[in-house]
Amino acid sequence: MKIRILGAHNCESASTRLVSLLIDDVLALDAGGLTSSLSFAAQQKLKAILLTHQHYDHIRDIPAMGMNALLYETRFNIYSTRAVRDALATHLLNGTVYASFLEKPEDNPRLNFTIIEPGKPVSIAGYGVLAVPVNHSVPTVGYQITSPDGKILFYTGDTGPGLTECWPQVSPQLLIIEVTAPDRYEEFGRKMRHLTPSLLREELISFRKAKGYLPPVVTVHMNPRQEEEVATEIARLAEELKASITLAYEGQLLQL
């Protein structure tokens, strides 16, 4: 399994993109940085786009993908919960902000949306996919992805503390999890349901207790302005837990 980090941050600039991951060039997880990262030819290779939740930085490029599909006479398959589809249909692809590519053209909508049920394993483009609820400010699912050759990734999407019920459902060889801000924002993290390094520590200890091991951990969704502070705290955490915990960056290639 080849994982390419298209976007690793929660703010966009010339050097940072909103969160989006690409697996084996065919599966995209979240759509914050798809169109700005992929050529038209690379977009055509996508077999599925999986969305974790409806916050703008995770669904932003879906309308643009719809327009690209229209102009290139193709379609994209999107998977997520009903809440995400309803948010897209109501607020972005509503015929006012942008064309309703979920429904148009009537004979061949450019965005083919499939509702995923949390806890129910499905096969998508030859990959095993399990949506698992995580603890965020809106209903959110992380995705465990199992490749045809048995490699397993779990991507949480945005999450706050409280993943105890999540860990028994997954057995990843690589964990990609959010860490938004440094530890001085721990109160904010608990309130808004995002992680800081100290809150990540609690979750990783919980994971190790539940599973008996700790896979390599890569963090995403960092605030660029505070990233150096986050990196220092993550390095201390990795040393404490004797584990591989690193910050993702745009263009990074991970291999399982």
C-alpha positions as CSV (number, residue, x, y, z in Angstrom):
1,M,0.0,0.0,0.0
2,K,1.3,3.4,-1.0
3,I,0.0,6.4,0.8
4,R,0.7,9.9,-0.5
5,I,-0.1,12.9,1.7
6,L,-1.7,15.4,-0.5
7,G,-2.7,17.8,2.3
8,A,-1.5,17.7,5.9
9,H,-2.8,20.9,7.4
10,N,-5.9,22.8,8.5
11,C,-5.0,26.0,6.7
12,E,-4.1,26.5,3.0
13,S,-1.2,28.5,1.6
14,A,1.3,28.2,-1.2
15,S,3.1,25.5,0.8
16,T,0.3,23.9,2.8
17,R,-2.9,22.2,1.7
18,L,-6.0,21.0,3.5
19,V,-6.2,17.4,4.5
20,S,-6.4,14.8,1.8
21,L,-4.7,11.4,1.4
22,L,-4.2,9.2,-1.7
23,I,-3.9,5.5,-1.5
24,D,-2.3,3.6,-4.4
25,D,-3.3,6.4,-6.8
26,V,-7.0,5.2,-6.7
27,L,-8.5,5.9,-3.3
28,A,-8.8,9.4,-1.8
29,L,-9.5,10.0,1.8
30,D,-11.0,13.4,2.3
31,A,-11.0,16.1,-0.3
32,G,-9.4,19.2,1.1
33,G,-6.5,19.2,-1.3
34,L,-7.4,17.0,-4.2
35,T,-7.7,19.4,-7.2
36,S,-4.7,21.4,-6.2
37,S,-2.6,18.3,-5.8
38,L,-3.6,16.1,-8.7
39,S,-3.4,16.6,-12.4
40,F,-6.5,15.9,-14.5
41,A,-4.9,12.6,-15.6
42,A,-4.3,11.6,-12.0
43,Q,-7.9,12.6,-11.1
44,Q,-9.2,10.3,-13.8
45,K,-7.4,7.4,-12.0
46,L,-9.5,7.8,-8.8
47,K,-11.9,5.0,-8.2
48,A,-13.4,6.4,-5.0
49,I,-13.3,9.4,-2.7
50,L,-14.1,8.6,1.0
51,L,-15.2,11.6,3.2
52,T,-14.9,11.5,7.0
53,H,-17.3,14.4,7.8
54,Q,-18.9,17.5,6.4
55,H,-16.6,20.3,7.6
56,Y,-15.5,22.5,4.7
57,D,-11.8,21.7,4.9
58,H,-12.6,18.0,4.2
59,I,-15.1,18.4,1.4
60,R,-14.0,21.6,-0.2
61,D,-12.9,20.1,-3.6
62,I,-15.9,18.0,-4.2
63,P,-17.7,20.7,-6.2
64,A,-14.6,21.2,-8.3
65,M,-14.3,17.5,-8.9
66,G,-17.9,17.6,-10.1
67,M,-17.1,20.3,-12.7
68,N,-14.0,18.4,-13.8
69,A,-16.0,15.3,-14.2
70,L,-18.5,17.2,-16.4
71,L,-15.9,18.7,-18.6
72,Y,-13.9,15.5,-19.0
73,E,-17.1,13.4,-19.5
74,T,-16.5,11.1,-16.6
75,R,-17.9,10.6,-13.0
76,F,-16.5,10.2,-9.5
77,N,-17.6,7.8,-6.9
78,I,-18.0,9.3,-3.4
79,Y,-18.6,7.4,-0.2
80,S,-19.6,8.7,3.2
81,T,-22.4,9.0,5.7
82,R,-25.8,10.5,4.9
83,A,-25.0,13.6,7.0
84,V,-22.1,14.4,4.6
85,R,-24.3,13.9,1.5
86,D,-27.0,16.1,3.0
87,A,-24.5,18.8,3.8
88,L,-23.1,18.8,0.2
89,A,-26.6,18.8,-1.4
90,T,-27.9,21.6,0.9
91,H,-25.0,24.0,1.1
92,L,-22.5,23.5,-1.8
93,L,-24.1,21.4,-4.6
94,N,-27.4,23.1,-4.2
95,G,-27.8,24.8,-7.6
96,T,-27.0,28.2,-6.2
97,V,-23.5,28.0,-4.8
98,Y,-22.6,25.4,-7.4
99,A,-24.3,23.0,-9.8
100,S,-26.0,20.0,-8.2
101,F,-23.6,17.4,-9.6
102,L,-25.1,14.8,-7.3
103,E,-28.2,14.9,-9.5
104,K,-27.1,16.4,-12.8
105,P,-27.0,15.6,-15.6
106,E,-30.1,13.6,-14.9
107,D,-29.1,10.7,-17.0
108,N,-25.6,10.6,-15.6
109,P,-24.8,12.5,-12.4
110,R,-21.1,13.4,-12.3
111,L,-20.9,12.6,-8.6
112,N,-22.1,9.2,-7.7
113,F,-22.7,9.1,-3.9
114,T,-23.0,5.9,-1.9
115,I,-24.0,6.0,1.8
116,I,-21.7,4.1,4.1
117,E,-22.9,2.6,7.4
118,P,-20.5,2.8,10.3
119,G,-19.4,-0.6,11.5
120,K,-20.4,-2.4,8.4
121,P,-17.4,-3.6,6.3
122,V,-17.7,-3.0,2.5
123,S,-15.5,-3.6,-0.5
124,I,-14.6,-0.6,-2.6
125,A,-12.4,-0.9,-5.7
126,G,-10.9,-4.1,-4.3
127,Y,-10.1,-2.6,-0.9
128,G,-11.8,-3.6,2.4
129,V,-13.3,-0.4,4.0
130,L,-14.6,-0.1,7.5
131,A,-16.1,3.2,8.7
132,V,-15.7,3.7,12.5
133,P,-17.2,6.5,14.5
134,V,-14.8,8.9,16.1
135,N,-15.3,11.7,18.6
136,H,-15.6,15.1,16.8
137,S,-17.9,18.1,17.0
138,V,-20.1,16.7,14.2
139,P,-20.8,13.1,13.3
140,T,-17.5,11.8,11.9
141,V,-16.1,8.4,10.8
142,G,-12.5,7.3,10.4
143,Y,-11.7,4.7,7.8
144,Q,-9.8,1.4,8.2
145,I,-8.5,0.5,4.7
146,T,-7.3,-3.0,3.9
147,S,-5.4,-3.4,0.6
148,P,-5.8,-6.6,-1.5
149,D,-2.4,-7.8,-0.2
150,G,-3.5,-7.4,3.5
151,K,-1.9,-4.0,4.4
152,I,-4.0,-2.1,6.9
153,L,-4.3,1.7,7.4
154,F,-6.5,3.5,9.9
155,Y,-7.2,7.2,9.2
156,T,-9.2,8.9,11.9
157,G,-10.2,12.1,10.2
158,D,-10.8,14.9,12.7
159,T,-11.2,13.6,16.2
160,G,-11.0,14.7,19.8
161,P,-10.2,12.6,22.9
162,G,-12.3,9.5,23.7
163,L,-11.4,6.8,21.2
164,T,-11.6,3.9,23.6
165,E,-14.6,2.4,21.8
166,C,-12.9,2.9,18.4
167,W,-9.7,0.9,19.1
168,P,-11.2,-2.6,19.4
169,Q,-12.7,-2.3,15.9
170,V,-9.4,-1.6,14.1
171,S,-6.0,-3.3,13.8
172,P,-3.9,-1.0,11.7
173,Q,-0.2,-1.3,10.6
174,L,-0.2,2.5,10.3
175,L,-2.3,5.0,12.1
176,I,-2.9,8.5,10.6
177,I,-4.5,10.7,13.2
178,E,-5.1,14.4,13.6
179,V,-3.1,16.7,16.0
180,T,-4.4,20.2,15.5
181,A,-2.6,22.4,18.1
182,P,0.1,22.3,20.8
183,D,-0.5,21.4,24.4
184,R,-1.3,24.9,25.6
185,Y,-4.6,24.5,23.6
186,E,-5.6,21.4,25.5
187,E,-8.7,23.0,26.9
188,F,-9.7,24.1,23.3
189,G,-9.0,20.5,22.1
190,R,-11.3,19.0,24.7
191,K,-14.0,21.5,24.0
192,M,-13.8,21.4,20.2
193,R,-12.9,17.8,19.9
194,H,-9.4,18.0,18.4
195,L,-6.2,16.5,19.6
196,T,-3.0,18.1,21.0
197,P,0.1,16.0,21.7
198,S,-0.9,15.4,25.3
199,L,-4.4,14.3,24.3
200,L,-2.8,12.1,21.6
201,R,-0.7,10.5,24.4
202,E,-3.9,9.4,26.2
203,E,-5.3,7.9,23.1
204,L,-2.1,6.0,22.1
205,I,-1.8,4.6,25.6
206,S,-5.4,3.5,25.4
207,F,-4.7,1.9,22.0
208,R,-1.6,0.0,23.3
209,K,-3.7,-1.2,26.3
210,A,-6.5,-2.4,24.1
211,K,-4.4,-3.9,21.2
212,G,-1.1,-4.9,22.8
213,Y,1.0,-2.9,20.3
214,L,1.4,0.5,18.8
215,P,1.8,1.0,15.1
216,P,3.7,3.8,13.5
217,V,1.8,7.0,13.9
218,V,1.6,10.0,11.5
219,T,-0.2,13.2,12.4
220,V,-2.2,15.5,10.1
221,H,-4.4,18.6,10.4
222,M,-1.7,20.7,12.1
223,N,-2.1,24.4,12.4
224,P,0.9,25.7,10.3
225,R,1.6,28.7,12.6
226,Q,2.0,26.4,15.6
227,E,3.6,23.4,13.8
228,E,7.1,23.8,15.2
229,E,5.7,23.8,18.7
230,V,3.6,20.7,17.9
231,A,6.7,19.0,16.4
232,T,8.7,19.6,19.6
233,E,6.0,18.1,21.8
234,I,5.4,15.1,19.4
235,A,9.1,14.4,19.5
236,R,9.0,14.2,23.3
237,L,5.9,12.0,23.1
238,A,7.6,9.6,20.7
239,E,10.6,9.3,23.1
240,E,8.4,8.7,26.1
241,L,6.3,6.0,24.4
242,K,9.3,4.6,22.5
243,A,7.2,4.8,19.3
244,S,7.4,6.2,15.8
245,I,5.3,9.3,15.9
246,T,5.9,11.9,13.1
247,L,4.2,14.9,11.5
248,A,3.0,14.5,7.9
249,Y,3.9,17.0,5.2
250,E,2.6,17.7,1.7
251,G,4.0,15.3,-0.9
252,Q,5.1,12.8,1.7
253,L,5.1,9.1,0.5
254,L,4.4,6.4,3.0
255,Q,4.8,2.7,2.2
256,L,3.2,-0.3,3.9
